Amino acid sequence: MLEKDWASPEDFAALFQYLWYRDFPIDEISIGAHRADWTHHIGIVVHNIANLFGFVARFETGGKTDAVLRSRDGDEIALEWEWGDVQSELNGLRSYRAWHPPEVSEKTIKYAVLITYESESKPRDVLKKVEEEWRKEPRPPYPLLFVLVSFRDVKRKEFSSKRAFSNISMFLFGEDKPGKLRSAPAFPRKVRGTRWSTDSN
């Protein structure tokens, strides 16, 4: 059985932010990231978090979620990421049934993770929707870590997806935990003082 505080949502949030920067698919040389690049980028980040937690990442397992992080005791974290509407992903995460080996008694996951994007022109519409959905009765017996990447629409060739990301924010809902965990620039070059930074302001 896992240690009580092992692989907490706060741990996941910190690792996600760092790995989001480390393996970022855009820099001054490599430009033109498409929607598929961002989908794969998140998959790489999730795979690396699984390794650091000592878990195994299973992608598109049984058609239930985009990914599951699994320990020797079974499923620990269920994840979904979506470019647009998140309703079906929320429904799947709310009702997720954890796989476990026969020798382990029935269990639930430690928490769920939902990763999505929101236009700056729609301030917090997605955040409000996700929070309201997660609070609906019956409430899931595990919290939700919500990762929200805000963007503005652009036409520059640097952004084939037509989205220039501005901030990445993380929230935790459920189990009387705090709402907002952290917020930072979405682009590594905007993180002042780091080796990625090109922003002198």
N, C-alpha and C positions, 0 to 999 in steps of 0.2 A: 504494500500500500504506500502511496506517495506521502511525503511529509506534508503537513497541513498547509504550510505557506509556500510550497513549491509551485513554480509556474503561475504566479498570481496574475490577475489582470494588469496590475501596475507593472509587473515584470514584462509582460507582453507589450504593453504600451511603450515602455522605454526601448525595448529591442526593436520594435517595429519602426519607431522614429529613426533610430540609428541606421538600421539596415535599409530603410527607404532612401536615406541619403547615400549610403555607401555604394549601392548597386544602381544608382539613378541612371536611367537610359538616355539622358540628355546632358551634354556639356557643350563647350564652344566648338568642338570638332564634330561630335555625333549629334546631329540635329534631326528633326523630322519624325519624332515618335508618334506612332499611330495608336489607336485604341487597343489593338492587340498587344502592343509593347507594354502598355500599362497593366493589362491583364496578366501578362507573363511576369512583369516586374513584381506584382503582388505575390504571385505564386512562388517566385524565387525567395522573396522575403519570408513568406510563411514556411517554406522548406527549411531555411536557415534557422528560424526561430525553433522549429521542431528539433533540429539537431542540438541546439544550445540547451533546450529543456531536457534532452535525453529521450525525446519521443520520436515516433515515426510519423511522417506526413502521408496521408492517404488522400488522393485527389479524386473528386467525382465518385466517391464510394457509394455504390448502390443507388445512384441518382438522387441521394438525399441532400447533399451539401456540396459546395465547391471544394471544401477540404475538411479533414478531421485530423486532429493531432491525437495520436494513440500511444498509451503507455502499455506496460505488461498487464495492467489491470483492465484495459479496455479504452474506450473513447474518453478523452479528457476535455477537449476543446473542439467545438464545431464552428466552422467559418463559412461566410458567404461574402462575395464582393460583387458589386453591380454598377454598371455605368449609368443606368437610368432609374426607373421606378423600382422601389425596394419591397413592395408589398408581399410578393410571393416568397422572397428571401426571409422576411420577418416571420411569415407564417411557418416556414420550414424550421427556423431556429427556435421558435416558441414551442413547437411540438416535437423537437428532436428526441429520438429514443436512442440512448447510447448502446453501442455494441459492447459486449464483454465476453471473455472466455467462459466456458462452462463451470470452471472451478471458482469463479468470482461471483458473488451474489449480485443481484440486479442493482444497477447504479445509475446515477445521472451524470452529465458532464459537469465540469467545474464551472465553466461559463461559455457563452457564445460570443462570437465576434462578427460584426457587420461593418464592411468597408464600402463607402460610396462617395459620390461627388455632388457638389451643389453649387449652382451659379451664384455669384455675388449679387446678382439682380433679384434673387429670391432669398432674402435674409432669413435663414434658419427655418425655412419651410420643412425641409427634410428632418431636421433635428426635432422639431415639434411633433411631426408625424411618428417618428421612431419612438420617442419618449412616451407618447400617448398609447401607441400600440403595445409597448412592453409593460405598461401599467394595467392593461386590461385584465379583467378576471376571466378565467383563473390565471393567476400570474405564474410564469415558469419558476421552477424551484432553483434557478441559477441566474446570475446576473448577465447583463449584456454589455460588452465593451463595444462602443460605437466609434468608428474612425471616419471622420468627415473631412474630405479634401475640397476646399472651396476654389473656384476658378472664375475667370472672366473670359468671354468669347473674343477671339482674335483671328486675324487672317494671315499672320506672318508665317513663313515657311518653316520656322523653327517648331511650330506646333501643328503637325498634320492632323491632329485630333481637333484642331480649332479651339483648344482650351489651354489657357495659360494658368497654371495653378498658382494660388497665392498663399494659402495657409493650410496646415494640417492640424486638426483639433481632435481630441479624444475625450470621450465621455463614458461614464459608467452608470448604468441604471440597474436598480434592484438591490435587495438585501440592505437597504438603508445606507448604501455607500454614497460617497460624494458624486455630484454630477460631473463637472468638468475636471479632467485629470491634468491635461496639458495642452498647449497650443504653441506652434512654431511656424516659421516660414516653410512652405512646401518645397522650395528649391534649395538645394545644398549651398549654392553660391550666395544665398541671402542670409546664411547662418554666420553671423559676424564672429570673427576670431578663430574660426575653424580652418583646417587645411583646404576645405572646398571653397572658402569664401572669396568672392571677387567684388564684394560690396564694401566700399571704403566709407560709406556713410554710417 
